[in-house]
Amino acid sequence: MRPTSELPRLSGALQYRVRRLVLLFRARPLAASATSEADRVVSYCTIELANAWLQFVRSYYLSCVVGARQGSGMRVRHSGSFATLNDALVQSAAIMGKRVRGKVPTPGEEPDWISPPTIIKLSRSLSFTNQGEIAAAFGITTSIFQPLTTCRNFYAHRSERAADKIENLSRSLAVPLQRRATVLLCSARPGGSHTIFEGWAGLIQAVGAAMSS
């Protein structure tokens, strides 16, 4: 996903990517003999879901900086003054208390785009005219983004510490204790009809659409 002059177009790109990931997730092997293949599919879907949200929020910020149109037709205005998109990224890092050592921020120097407080703080600090829509969108949920990061990190490290965090997460989600992210993500919460992964994917789609309205 890249910055665009139309926020609904950016939201549409997010919706498309998430739909494809959900379809791939649903096509995962279910047989016990195919556990490793299911793990491969679910890990890919989870990492890409986190990446899709990260790229959406980063592109959303940059789109707002260049005055993209909302779904209402209104252009986003703000109090900043940036000659380039890189200048806007440097400013975003400064607002979030990160130091940029070179002229271009490294991924590690950029804000934590996955975390909801990041775009909320940036929109307020730069007086985005759509900051109300952003805050309202996160009224849908803010609770899934840290758990998503926890699962993504499990697949990246697969350490005992990562497994401990999955166990704690399963406890907080009120599902049977698990130490494997794949089993957790393929579980349904009590009273739920969808897997945890599908639930998170649907909420990400809803928040992205509301932010772009």
C-alpha positions in Angstrom: 0.0 0.0 0.0 1.2 3.5 -0.9 0.0 7.0 -0.1 -2.9 8.1 -2.2 -5.1 11.1 -2.9 -8.2 9.2 -1.9 -8.5 7.6 1.5 -11.3 5.2 0.4 -8.9 3.8 -2.2 -6.4 3.1 0.5 -9.1 1.4 2.6 -10.1 -0.6 -0.5 -6.5 -1.9 -0.8 -6.5 -2.9 2.8 -9.9 -4.7 2.4 -8.6 -6.6 -0.6 -5.5 -7.8 1.1 -7.3 -8.9 4.2 -10.0 -10.7 2.3 -7.3 -12.7 0.4 -5.6 -13.6 3.7 -8.9 -14.8 5.2 -9.5 -17.0 2.2 -6.1 -18.5 2.5 -6.5 -19.0 6.2 -9.8 -20.8 5.6 -8.2 -23.1 3.0 -5.6 -24.3 5.6 -5.3 -28.1 6.1 -7.5 -29.2 9.0 -6.2 -32.8 9.3 -4.0 -33.6 12.3 -1.5 -35.1 9.9 -1.0 -31.7 8.2 -0.1 -29.8 11.3 3.1 -28.4 9.9 1.4 -27.2 6.7 -1.4 -25.5 8.7 1.3 -23.9 10.8 3.0 -22.5 7.7 -0.3 -21.1 6.3 -1.4 -19.6 9.6 2.0 -18.0 10.3 2.1 -16.5 6.8 -1.4 -15.1 7.2 -0.7 -13.7 10.6 2.5 -12.0 9.6 0.9 -10.6 6.5 -2.1 -9.3 8.4 0.2 -7.4 10.7 2.1 -6.1 7.8 -1.0 -5.0 6.0 -2.2 -3.0 8.9 1.2 -1.4 9.4 1.4 -0.4 5.8 -2.1 0.9 5.8 -1.5 3.2 8.8 1.8 4.4 7.5 0.3 5.2 4.1 -2.8 6.7 5.8 -0.6 9.2 7.7 1.3 10.1 4.6 -1.9 10.4 2.6 -3.4 12.8 5.1 -0.2 14.8 5.0 -0.7 15.4 1.3 -4.3 16.4 1.7 -6.1 13.2 0.6 -9.9 13.2 0.3 -12.0 11.4 2.8 -15.0 9.3 1.8 -17.1 12.5 2.5 -15.2 14.3 -0.2 -13.5 16.7 2.3 -9.8 17.1 2.0 -7.7 16.5 5.1 -6.0 19.6 6.3 -3.3 19.9 9.0 -0.9 22.4 10.7 2.3 20.8 9.4 4.5 22.0 6.5 6.5 19.4 4.7 8.5 19.7 1.5 8.6 15.9 1.0 7.0 12.7 2.4 10.4 12.0 4.0 10.1 15.2 6.0 6.7 14.0 7.2 8.2 10.7 8.3 11.0 12.5 10.2 8.5 14.7 11.9 6.4 11.6 12.8 9.4 10.0 14.5 10.1 13.2 16.4 6.5 13.5 17.6 6.7 9.9 18.9 10.0 10.6 20.7 12.2 8.7 18.2 15.6 9.9 17.1 16.5 9.8 13.4 20.2 9.6 12.9 20.3 10.0 9.1 18.3 11.9 6.5 15.9 9.0 6.0 14.3 7.2 9.0 15.1 3.5 9.1 12.2 1.1 9.8 13.4 1.0 13.4 13.4 4.7 13.7 9.8 5.1 12.4 6.9 5.1 14.8 5.2 1.9 15.8 2.5 2.1 13.1 0.6 -1.0 14.4 -0.2 0.6 17.7 -3.4 2.8 17.7 -1.9 5.5 19.9 0.6 6.3 17.2 -1.8 7.6 14.5 -4.1 9.1 17.2 -1.2 11.2 18.6 0.1 12.2 15.2 -3.3 13.3 14.1 -3.7 15.4 17.2 -0.2 16.9 17.2 -0.6 18.0 13.5 -4.2 19.0 13.9 -5.6 16.7 11.2 -9.1 17.8 10.4 -10.1 14.2 10.4 -8.8 13.4 13.8 -12.4 12.9 15.1 -12.9 10.2 12.5 -9.7 8.5 13.5 -10.6 8.5 17.2 -14.1 7.3 16.4 -12.7 4.4 14.3 -10.7 3.1 17.2 -13.9 3.1 19.2 -14.6 -0.1 17.3 -11.6 -1.7 18.9 -8.1 -1.0 20.1 -7.6 -4.4 21.9 -6.5 -6.6 19.0 -3.4 -4.9 17.8 -1.1 -5.9 20.7 -2.2 -9.5 20.6 -1.7 -9.5 16.8 1.9 -8.3 17.4 2.4 -11.0 20.1 1.4 -13.7 17.6 3.5 -12.2 14.8 6.5 -12.1 17.2 5.9 -15.7 18.2 6.4 -16.8 14.5 9.5 -14.6 14.2 11.2 -16.0 17.3 9.5 -19.3 18.4 11.3 -19.0 21.8 10.1 -20.1 25.2 9.5 -16.5 26.1 7.3 -16.0 23.0 5.4 -19.2 23.9 4.9 -17.8 27.5 3.3 -14.7 25.9 1.0 -16.9 23.8 -0.1 -18.8 27.0 -0.8 -15.5 28.7 -2.7 -14.3 25.7 -4.9 -17.4 25.6 -5.7 -16.9 29.2 -6.8 -13.3 28.6 -8.9 -14.4 25.6 -10.6 -17.0 27.8 -9.7 -19.9 25.5 -8.0 -23.2 26.5 -4.3 -22.5 27.4 -2.1 -22.8 24.4 1.6 -22.2 23.8 1.4 -22.3 20.0 0.1 -19.3 18.2 -1.4 -21.4 15.4 -3.7 -23.4 17.8 -4.7 -20.2 19.5 -5.5 -18.3 16.2 -7.6 -21.3 14.9 -9.6 -21.4 18.2 -12.9 -19.6 18.7 -13.6 -17.4 21.7 -16.4 -18.6 24.0 -19.7 -18.0 22.3 -18.0 -17.0 19.0 -18.7 -18.5 15.6 -15.4 -17.4 14.0 -11.8 -18.2 14.7 -9.7 -15.6 16.5 -7.8 -14.9 13.3 -11.0 -14.2 11.4 -12.4 -12.0 14.1 -9.2 -9.9 14.2 -9.2 -9.7 10.4 -12.8 -8.4 10.3 -12.1 -5.8 13.0 -9.1 -4.5 11.1 -11.3 -4.1 8.0 -13.9 -2.3 10.0 -11.4 0.1 11.6 -9.7 0.8 8.3 -13.0 1.6 6.6 -14.1 3.9 9.4 -10.8 5.8 9.4 -11.3 6.5 5.7 -15.0 7.7 5.8 
